[in-house]
Amino acid sequence: MKPVPDTGPIDDSAAVYSPLTLALYDAWVLQISNRFAWRCPTRTALLPFYERHLGRKHLDVGVGTGYYLAHCKGANRSSITLMDINVASLQAASRRIRALKPQTIVHNVFTPWETTERYDSISLFYLMHCLSGSVDEKAQVFSHLKACLAPGGTLYGATILGQGVAHNRFGRKLMDVYNAKGIFGNRNDSAEAFIRVLNGLFGSVQAHMVGCVLLFAAQDAPRPCANASESSAGV
Ligand SMILES: C[S@@+](CC[C@H](N)C(=O)[O-])C[C@H]1O[C@@H](n2cnc3c(N)ncnc32)[C@H](O)[C@@H]1O
């Protein structure tokens, strides 16, 4: 990994990802919480969505353990760059997908990334609900990353919502604990707000809900939709 630039203070939403918590992450978040709290199964909902939008030159932002790239069909045909503010996450993910020879970037998504690189696809899975601030404040992340998309490229992701969804008892408990500890900052996040800010930035936005999770994909140039049931930015 390249020398670590100074990204400023790391807040709790990123600092929580230590080698220990990352070792537990797949079981606790991707298997148990996704299925029973957020009702958005990893293997049948999130992974196929990740695969569907993966492009030849791909940037994964907020990498965690690198689960999706490790399981994604076709990832070996893509050139992969990993971006995260947390070096422990970058190390865990890059080690896991070392066969894909990923590049790594230590970067805070709230800061514009000065680069000439352009990506066919940029994924943000379970990043936006970790960030603090309103959805309008979080929109600067979309705006910064949009500048790194190749023409016709796709920015896509998934985020757990706090508004306009019916959390079950397990989900309410996790929302309370995580928001109190600063691990999540999604109390006021709604699908409508995300779709509004994405529509303000991109020419074409598709979004749909699975359980309490919003799955979104946005491109600047409109492109035909594979699935008519998610053909526009309504949920
Ligand atoms: C919940 S994990 C998501 C992991 C993975 N994408 C997934 O869906 O399983 C959130 C990741 O975002 C990173 N992160 C949090 N805040 C960030 C920031 N401001 N800039 C860049 N990465 C950040 C954390 O370090 C962590 O690796």
The ligand as an ORCA input file, in Angstrom:
! r2SCAN-3c Opt
* xyz 0 1
  C     -20.157     -0.479      6.746
  S     -18.563     -0.565      5.986
  C     -19.071     -1.068      4.345
  C     -18.240     -2.181      3.809
  C     -18.680     -2.780      2.483
  N     -18.795     -1.795      1.423
  C     -19.948     -3.572      2.627
  O     -20.974     -3.162      2.085
  O     -19.930     -4.602      3.295
  C     -18.178      1.153      5.748
  C     -16.768      1.421      5.225
  O     -16.705      2.818      4.893
  C     -15.498      3.370      5.393
  N     -15.694      4.802      5.658
  C     -16.426      5.383      6.629
  N     -16.371      6.715      6.543
  C     -15.592      7.001      5.462
  C     -15.156      8.220      4.853
  N     -15.512      9.410      5.339
  N     -14.383      8.156      3.734
  C     -14.010      6.935      3.230
  N     -14.384      5.753      3.772
  C     -15.170      5.784      4.877
  C     -15.196      2.548      6.650
  O     -13.830      2.601      7.007
  C     -15.656      1.156      6.219
  O     -14.611      0.431      5.582
*
